[in-house]
């Protein structure tokens, strides 16, 4: 049950009581929107005609663009990348073409200045169709019958529409698009709008004309062509099709059912009906780095985020399909209908869609406990946000490479948590009505965060901006410190605001306006807006009750309790809700990381979990995640075996409760938890789990049907972690013969867990050998660094110049800057940090500098945390054994 707490104290009568960032963002204004292109020529409508050659891997194109000249000028600057413009005319007058490939622009100069008003621009061009998964590219894949197929795919976000056609490739330049494509005759063609006509274009080709789109940004245009078939249905009155490679389309049934549920729900929630005549969801086999992309009306997904086979797919895949479908469909409003004006506000797209994916999934799957389990994602965001290299949700974006780095946990998960907090503060109905106002006011246009706060303030009659801006326009996490005293049979809590930081020698001053809620078992909930100007005081009846901040974990802040408050919460731990138990554990572990509490405080809490018969997945996810972190800190220490013994004793009762065999009547959450417990016990060298997994793996190799789908991942993972050469070779063969992306990734992840240095070398080579699709190479290498227990070896292998060159040839531009930092960040070796900083790739772009700086900071911070962990763990484990 989700009950909105009563508001006992609300300090919002006067904005003078509130503090916040000194500079406020302005509402969207096209003339002053950030970007790199001049605004004296503005597109209104594109008519793009491309002819593709999937044998020569090239395209030719012709486009007519209706433009408006807003100020007299003799030149037009627009974007292109990798294209060759062969001719350009304005109203029939030829223009001189100058291309700047480094800046990714083309400048067209006319004989004389253009007059203000409407004009027609025509451009003829040509370009390549590469294998790297960005822009327009080709995707070669194998089907279950062993046949090779080639698919044409586009992926334009952040700034790769310019690789298919010259244009104004910035989100503020919205226009309509009418696309015509000449393609192989045997391929199914899909774009944002339905096909208006399809006619032969030679012996083996066809000319497909799509309808004209609504006004939208360039990065939302899409074209996919391949040997595909669909399963079809409706969401309300809107046709929905789920496309997959021919033969796999039935695996789209689950996604179709999800989309059919979600679309009417979103129509109602946003108060604006989905405006396109159809919605297509398209499975891209393997080579799709983006994961999923919200192209308006033609949403693309890597296939394992859209296809679900009940016989072979893991339960995590079932859940992921629902969540990702909900996320991308939310973008059809937040991102597509209403689009951020520039990439500094990408969180308006991603933070909102991440919040909405949870809201919709929870609405239709209430037994999945989506909100309590959001604790895990929240902790990941806070883990990044506590470091000095974090950034505000709204950050200044100078160029495309920097925009690529903004697609991170701050924009997604922190953005989600801030929206969740504002909704909780205002109330869900008021927040929904504010979103409806926002969508109607800005449909087919662009916005900044200021426009959202204005709509919410208009409906709620609250000063939303002053509270929300304090979380979006400055980096970091608030720390609420709670002290208590008892007088005359009443408890008075004193709340003070500070900044929570990890390894930050010069933290910024605290200046948030925090909606803080405090309550407890049997205690009425009270709420206050806490500022840095003065402490807040809350009084409760009685002197011995447990009082906890952030019940329900709706607020984005850490909490530090005095000894008396923490003791009361520890005593009443079992009476707290599951999300509050996870929240308390998460905060206590984070306080250790920041050097504000000993590790023993957290250890004592988790050590008591078996005695309280804890069985909630949110609590165990948090616990297992932190046990895994501590295990990496224990590498090479004498106390590691004792730590493993403690972890096995902690998780053993859960393994006994769950067992190896899924029960017909068990909850979906237990089905999800079992693999996590098995994998963790395999990591902690549990002999029974290791032998059990190895026996099951041997049976699975002979008969895949012998293993329930939910156990394939943990069994192969444990087998891989403890693999000898023969087992490794078996897994490698399974990887090479796998045709589905889900199988490829699960078998590679099993190989990535191997500890033997010789096997680690093989895994790194496999990652860029062509077995793994290009779009998954970078993250697969990072997985080896994380799972192999030897990140420094992985670093040395990947950093080698010739190896690095071969890897980078497979990567899209946006993953280049993160390749080495993603591997190095798993180390605590200062030599790795120095080598990363010295690598030429670390300074190749603004985005590369940001990624390298984050990684070197993390290496130093984790080294310091590991030293403290080892110092705390050794005596605690010794005391535990006596």
N, C-alpha and C positions, 0 to 999 in steps of 0.2 A: 504494500500500500504506500502510495506517495502522498503524504499529507503536508500541505503547505503550513509551516509553523506560524504561530501567532507572532505578530510584531509588537514586542514590548517597548522597544526604544528605536526611534528612527530619526536620526539627526540630519534631516534634509529640509528643514524649514527655511534655512538660509544658506546660499552657496558660500557665504563668508566663512562658514564652518569648515569648508572643504579646501583641500590643497590639491595641486596637480601640476602637470607640466606647464612650463611658462608659455610655450607656443602652441596654439591650437591650429589644427588642420582646417582648411577651408572646404566648403562644398565644391563639387566638381565644376570646373569651368574649362571648356575645351581650349580656349585661347591660352590658358596658363597651365594646362596639363603637362606634366613632365614628358620627356621623350627626346629623340634625337633628330627627328625630321622637322623641317619648317612647316608652318601651317598656312602658308599663303596659297597653296593649292590643295584642295580637299576632294577625295573621291566620293562619289555618291552611288555608283553602280558599276560592277565589273561584269563583262561578258567574256569568259575565258574559254578558249578552244585549244585543247592539247591533243597531240597525236603521239601515242606511246609506241615504243619498239622494245618489247621485252626480251628479244634475242640480242639486240645490240645494246640494250640497257641505256636507252636515250629517249629524249622527248623533244618535240618541236611544239612551239606554241604561238598563238596569236590572241591578243586580247584587245578589246575596246573598253575604255573606261570613261564614264561620264564624270567630269570633274568640275569643280567650281573654283574659280580664281578669286581670292578674297582681297588681294592687294596686287597692284601692277608688278610683274616680275618677268624676266626673260628666261628663267630656268625653272625646271621641275626636278626636285630630288626625291627619289623613292628608293625602296629596298630591293636588292637582289643578292643572292648568294650562290655562287657556282654556276650562274647562268651566263649566256652570251647574248646580249641584245644586238640584233642585226639591223633593225630599223625602228624608227619612232616618228610619228607625225602628230601634230596637234591641229585639228580641223583641216587636215590634208597638207599642212605645211611641214616639211621635213625638219627634224631637230638633230643637232649634233649630240652624239652619245659619248659620255665619259664615265667609265666604270672604276670604282674604287673597291677592289675585292676585299681589302683588309677591313674597311668600314662597312662592307656589305651594302653599298649604295650604288646607284647609277644617277647621273645628272644629265638631264636633257636640256640643251640650250637652244632657244628659238632665235631666229634672225632679229626679232624685235620683241619688246615687252608685250605680254598678253594683256588684254583688257579684262577687267573684273567681270564676273558672271560665268555662265555655263560654257563648257567646251567639251570636245571629244578627243581623247587621247588614244592612239592606236600604237601597239608595240608588237614586233615580231621577235622571237627569241628561240634559243635552244638550250638544252641542258642535259646532265646525266641522270640516270636512275641508279643510285648506288645500293650497297648492301647494308650500310650502317643505318640504324633504325631512327632516322629523323628526316624531315622534309618528305619528299616522295621517294620511296625506296622499294626494293623487291625483297620478298621473303620466300626462300626455298625451304620446303619442308617435305617430310616423308609421311605417307599415310600407313595405316595398319597393314595394307597389302604390299608394302614395300616400294610403292611407286613414288617417284619424285614429282613434286608440283611446284609451281611458281605463282606467287600472289603479288599483286601490286597494292601497296599500303601507303597512307600518308599519316604523318604525325607532325603537327605544326607548332604546338606550344613548346617553348616560349616564342621563338622567332624564326620559324622554319617554313612558313608559307612562302617566303621569298625564295625558297629552293625549287618551287614549282611554277611560280609566276612573279613577275615584278609587281610591286604594289606598296601600299603604305602599311607596313607590317608592324603596326603598333596598335594596342587595344582601343585607343581613343578614336581612331579613324574607322568608324563603323560605316558599312555600306551593304548593298544587296549584291548577291552573287548568282550568276547564271552560268553553269558549267556544262561544257560539251567535251566529251572525251572519246577518242578513237582507240579501241581496245581489241584484243583477240576475241574473236566471235564466240568462242566457247566459254568465256568467263562471265560470271554474274557480276554486275556492276552496281555499286551502292554509293550514294552521296547523301547530302543533308536532305535533299528534296526528292520526291518521287520522279521516276523516269517519265518524261513527256513523249519521247519517241526514241526508237532504236531502228536504224536502217543499215543495210550492208555497206561496207566501205572496202571493197576488194574481196578477194577470194576467202581470206581467213580473218577478216576484221569487221567490226561494226562501229557505227557512230552513234553514241548514246547522248541524248540531250536531256538534262535534268531541269526541273522547274526552278524558278527564281526564289532565292531564299529571302527571309526577312532581313532587316538591317542587323548586321552582326560584325564582330571583329574577325580579322583575317585568320587568326589562329584556330578558329572554330570550323573552318571549311574542311571537308573530308572527301576522300575518294578511295574506295577499296574495290578491287576486282580480283576474283579468284573462282576456283571450282568450289562453289558453296551452295548449300541448300538451307532452308529455314523451316523452323516451326513457328506457327503464327497464332495470334490471339488478339485480345483487345484489352485495353485499360480504359474503362468507361467507354467512350465512343471512338477512341483513338486506336487504329491498328498498330499492333506491336509484332515485330518479327525478330527472332533470334537466329542469326546466321552462324553457320559453322562449316568447316570443310566437309564436303560431301561424304556421307557415311557416319558423321559424328553429330548430325543435327539433333537427334533425339536426346543427346546429352544437354541440350538447351532447354528442356522442358521445365526444369526447376527454376532457371532464371526467368523464363517466360511467366511462370506462375507468380514469382516475386514481383516482376515489373507490372503485371496486371493488377496486383494488390496495391502497389505503391503509387501508381499514377493517379488514380482517383483521390487518394489520400493527400497527395501534394496539390492537386487541383484545388481541393478544399482548403488546405492549410494556407497556401499562398494567396488565395482569393483571386488568382488570375489563371484561367484555364491554359493548359499546355497549347501553344499556338500553332504548332506545325501539323501537317496532315498525316504524319506517321512517325513512329519511333522504331528505329532499327538498333539492335544490339549485336555487335559483330565480334566473333572470336577470331583472333589473330594467332596462328600457331607458332609459338616459340619466340620468334624474333620481334619482340615488342617491348622495348625498354620502359616505356611510360607506365606500364601496368594497366592503366585504363585512361581513357580520354573522352571528355564530355562533348565531343563534336555535336553540334545541335542537330538532333534528329538522326544521327548516325554514330552512335557511341561505340568506340572500339575498346577491346579488352584483350590482354594476353589470355590465351584460351583457358588456362586453369583458374582464372578469375571469373569465368562465365559458364564453363561447362562442368557438369556434375554427373558422374556415373555412379549410381547407388551401389553397384557391385564392386567397384575398385577405388572410388574416391574416398579420401579421408573425411571424417566429420568436420575437420577444420576447413576443408574445401567447401563443404556445404554452407557453413557459416560465412566464409569469406565471399562466396558468390552473392549471398543475400546482401551483405554489407556493402560490397563494391557496387552492385547494381543500385542500391539505395543512394550511395554517394554520388555516382555519376548522374543519376536521374535528378538529384537535388540541384546539380549544376545547371540543369536545363532552365532553371529560374535564376539561381544565384551563380552568375558567371556568364550565362548565355543571354537570357532575357535582360538582365541587369549585369553589367560588366564593370570591373574596377577600371579606373581611368588610366592607371599605369601600374607597373609591377610592384611598386612600393605598398600597394594594397592587395596583394595576391591573397592575403588572409581572408578578405571578404569573400573570395571564391572558396578557398580550401578549408579555412576554419569553419565556415558556416556549413559546407557540405559534410565535413567530418562530424559536426554536431548533429546534423539532420540525419545522417546515416544511422547513428545510434538511436535517435528518437524514433525513426520509422521502423528500424529492426526491432526495437523494444516493443513498439506498439503491436506489431504482428506476431512477435515471438516472446511473449512476456516471461516464459519459463527460462529463457536464456540468461536472465539477469544481466542485461547489457550495461546498465548504469553502474552497478557495483564493479563489474569487470573492466570498466573504463579506468579504474584505478591504475592498471598496468600501463596504459597509454599515457596517463597523467604523469606517472613517475618518470617515464622516458622523456617527456617534455621538460619536466623540472630538472632532470639530470643535465640537460643541455643548458637550461636557463639560469642555473646557479653559477655558471662559469663566467669569467670576465670577457670571454670571446662570444657571449651570446649577443643577441640583437633585439631591438624592439619588434613587436608584431608588425608595426608599421615602420619600415626602414627606408632610408634613402637608397634608391637603386640607380646607379650611374650608367650601367650598360647591360648588355644581354648576358654576359658571363656572370655578372653579379646577380642578375635576376634568377639564373639557374640555381644559385645557392639558397634562394629564399624558399624553395620547396622543401621545407624541413619540419622538424617537430614543433618549432615555434609557430610557424604559419598554420600548420594543421592542428596538432594536439593542444598547444597553448591557446590558439585561436578558438578551438572548440570549447575549452574549459572556461574561457572568459565569456563566451556567449552563454554557456550553461549558467554561469554565475549571475549574469545580467537577467536571464530569464527567471532564475530562482528569486532574485531580488524583486523584480517587477511583478511576477506572477505569470504563469504560462498563457493565460488568455490575453492579458494585456500585451505581452511580448508578441504573440501571434498577430494581434490586431495591428501592432506597429509594423510587423513584417509585411502585412497586406498593404498598408499605406505606402511603405517603401517601394514595393514591387509595382504598384499601380502608378506611383509618381515618376518612376524612372524606367519604365518598360522601354526596351529597345535603345536605352541610353547607357551612360557611364556614371559612376559615382565614386566618391571617396567615403571613408569611414564617417566623416562628418555628416553626410547625408543619411546614413543609417541612424546615427545618434539623434538627429533632428526628428526623424519619423517616430522613433521610440519615445522621445520626449513629448512630442505632440500628442500621442495617444495616452501616455502614462501620467502626464503633468508632473514629471520628475525631471531633475537635471541629470539626465542620463550621461551626457557627454563628460561631465566633470568626474564622475565615477569611472566610466569606461575608458576615457583617455588616459587615466593614471595607470591603466594596465596595458594599453596598446601603444602608447607613444614613448614609453621608457622601457628599458630591458629589466629583467630580473624578477625575483620572487619576494613578496612580502614575508616577514617573519612576525607572527603574533606571539608575544611572550605573555604567559598567564601566571600571575601570583594570586594566592588566596589567603584570607584571614577569616577567623570566626569570631563574631562578637554578638552577644545576646541571642544566641541560637540561630544566627543567620550567617551565611557564607557570602563574603564580598570578594568578587574576582576583580583584579586590576589587569587590564589589557593594555599593552604598549606595542607600538609598531616599530619594527626595524627591518633590515634587509637581510635575507638569507643568501649567503654566498659561500662558494667553495674555492679555495686557493685564489682568492682575490685580495691582493695586498692593499688596493685602494678602492674599496667599494663606494659606489655613489650613495649619497644620502637617501634615506627612505622618504618617499613622498606620495604614498598611495592613499586612496579613499576606498577602504576595504569594507564591503558588506560582510560583517562577521556575525556568525550565529553560534550560540552556545546553548547546550542542553545536556540531558543525561537521562538514564533510566529513572522514570518517575518525576523528573524535573521539567517544568514548563520551559519551552524554548524562548530565548530572548535574542534580540538582534540589535546591532548597532553599526553605524558607519564609523569605522576607526580611522583616524588620521594621525599623521606624525606630529601634529601640534601639541596634543595633550593625551594622556591616558584616558581610557574609558573604564567605568566601574559598573558592574552588574551584581545585583544582590539576589540570592536564592535562599529559600527557607531551609533550615537544617545546617549541620556542620560536617557531616561525614559522607555526603553523597558524591558519586562520581559525576563530574561536570566536564563535558568535552566540547571543544570548539569544532566547528565545521561538520556537524552531523549530516550525514548523507553525502559528504564530500562535494558539495556544490560550489564551494569557494576555492579560489586559486591563491592559496597561501600555505606556508608551513606553520606549525604551532610548536612552541617550546613551553612545557609545563614546569612549575616548580616541583620540588620533591614531594610535597604533600598531595598535590593534584595528580601527579603521575602515580603515586602509590594507590590512591583511590581508584584510578582508572585500571590499574593492574589488577586490583582486587575484584573489580566489577567487569573484567574483560569479557567474560562469557555472556554477560547481559547486553553488551553492545551489539548493534546490528553488524552484519558481515562487512559491509562497506566501511563502517567505523572501526572495526578491528583492523582491516587492511590499512586504513588511513593512519591509525595510530602506529602501526608497525612501520609503515613507509616513512612517516615523519621521524621516528626514532632512529631509523637507519640513516636517514639523510643528516640528522644532527651529528651522528658519528662522523659521516663523511666530511662535514664542515668543521670538525674539531670542537663541537659544542657539547658533546656528550660522549661518554665511553661506549665502546662497542658492547660491553657487557650488559648495558641496559636493554639493547635490542636482543641480545642472545638470551637473556633471562626470560623475556617475553615469549620468544619463539620456542624455547625449550619446554615451556609449559603447554604448548599446543596439544600434544598427545593426551595429556591428562584431562583436558577440557573436551576431548573427542572432536576437535575441529575437523570439519569436513567441507568447508566452503571453498569453492574454486578461486574466488578472488583473494582470499587469505593465502591459499597455497601458491597461487601464481606469484604473489609478492614475495613470499618466503623463498620459493625455489629460485626466483630471479636473483635475490640477494645472496643466497647460498652459492650460486654459480659465480657471482662477482667475487665473493670471498675466496672461492677455490682458485681463481686466477691469481689472486694476491698471495696465495700460499705456495705458488710454484717454487719448487726447489728448497722448501723449508722442512726442517725435521718434524714440525707439527702437522704437516699435511695429512699423514695417515690418521692421526687422532681426529683431525677435523672431518675427514671422510667418515670415520666411525660415528661421530656425532650426527652428521647429516643422514647417515643410514638409519640410525636409531630414531631420528625425527620423522623420517618419511616411511619407515617400515610399517607402522600401523595403517597408513593410508594404502600401502600396497596390499596389506592383508585384507583391508575392507573392500578394495576394488577388485582384487584378483586379476588374473590374466584374461579371463574369458568374459566378454561383455554379456550382461544379462538382458534378457528381453524386456524386462520392466524397469531398467535403470534409467535415470534422468540423462538428458542430453549433456548436462554439465559433467556428470561422472564419466560419460563417454569421452569428453574432451580432457578431463583431468588425468585419466589413466595413462595416456601416452606421455604426459609431462612427468608423472611420477616415475614411470619406467625409465625414461631417458635420463632423469636426474640420478636415479639409483645406479644406472649404468655408468654415469660420469663419476659417481662416488665409489665405484669398484665393489658393488654389492655382488658377491659370488653367485647367489641364487638367481638374481636377475640376469647376470651375464650368461650363466649356463642355460637359463630358460630362453633367453633371446637367441643364443647360438643354436639351440635345438630347433626352435621355431623357424629360424632363418634357413637351416638345412632342409627342413620340410617344405618351406616356401619355394626354395629353388627347384625342388622336384615337382611341386604342385602349388601354384600360386593361390588356388582356391582354398588351401589349407589354413590360410591366415586371414582373419577378419580385416576388412579394409582399414579399420581404425587402428590396427596394430602394425601395419606395414612400416610406417615411419619410425616408431620407436624401436621396433625389432631390427630393422636395417641400420638404424643409427647406432645402437649398442653393438651390433655385429661389426660395423665399420670401425668403431672406436677401438675395439679389441681385436682387430683383424690381423691375421697372419697374411703371408704373401698369397696363399691360395684363396682365402676369403676375399681379399682385396681384388684379385683378378676376376673372381666371380661377379662382384659388384660392378667392376669396370665393364665387364661384358654386358651385364644387364643395362647399364647406362647407355652403351653404344647401340644396343638393339631396341631401346625404348623409343616409341613414337609419340607418346603424349608428353606434354610439358610437365605435367604433374609427376609422372614417373621419372623423367629426366632429372628433375630437381631433387626428388626424394633420394634417388640413387647417388647423385652427386653429393648431396649433403651427407650421406653415409660415408662416402669416400673422404670427405673433408674432415671427418672426425678422427681419422687414423692418426696415431701418434708417432709411428716409426718415421724417422727423417727420410729414409729412402722412399717411403710411400707418400710422404708429404710432397716430395719433389715430383713424383708422378702425378699427384692430384693437381698441382699448379700447372703442369704441362697440359693435362687433360682440359683444364678450364679454358684455355685459349686455342685448343686444337681444332675447333670446329664442331665438336660434339655438343657443346653448350651453345645455344643461339647467341648471336652477337649482343642482343639486348640484355643478356644475363651474365656476361663475362665479368664485368667489374664487380658486381655484387657477389658472384660466385667466389672470386678470389678473396674478397673480404670475409666471406664465410669460412674459407680455409684458415685465414688468420685467426678468426674468432674460435674455431672449433678444434684446431689441431693441437692445442696446448703449446705451440711453438711459433708465435707470431713473428719473432725475429728472423727465423729461418724463411718464412714466407716473404717477409720484407726483402731479405737479401736476394731471394730468387727473382722477385718481380722487379726490383730496382735495377737489375743488371740491364745495361743499355739495349742490347739486342733483343732480350726478352720483352722489355718494356715497349720497344718499337713494334714488335709483332702484336702485342696486346692492343696497343693504341690504334693500330690499323683497323681493329674491329669495333671501336667505340664511337658512339655519336659524340658530337662536340660537347654536349652538356655533361657527359660523364668523364671527360678528360681530366678536369681539375680535381675531381674527387677520388680518382683511382688510387694514388699513393697515400693520401691522407686516410682513406677508409681502411687501409691495411695497417699503416703505422699506428693508428689510434688504439690498436689492441695491445700495443707494447707499453712497457714502463721503463724502457731502456733509453737513457739520454742520448746515446750514440745514434739511435734511430731518429730521434727528434732532430739532431744536428744534420744527419744525412738528408732528411726530408727538406729541411730549410735550405740546404745547399743544392738540391736537385733543381735543374733549370725549369722543370714543370711547375715548381712551386711559385714562380713569379711570372708565369706565362700570360696571366690575365688578372683582372681584378678579382674574379671569382676564385682563381687558383690561389691567390694570396690569402683570401678569407679561409678557404678550406685548409690550407697548410697551417695557418695560425691556430685554427681551432684544434687541429690534431696535435701540434707541438704543446699547446697548453694542456690538453687532456693527458698527454704522456707524463708531463711533470706532475700534474695534480694526482693522477692515479698512482704514481710512484710514492708520493707523500702519504696518500691514504693507505697504500699497501704496507708501508713501514709502520703506521699506527695500528693497522689491523693485526699485523704479526705480533706486535708488542702486546696487544690486548688479548689476542687469542691464546697465546701460549699459557699464561697463568690461568685463564678461565678454563681451558680444556684440562689442565692439570688438576684444578680443583674439582672439576666434574668427575674425574676418574677416581676420586678418593671418597 
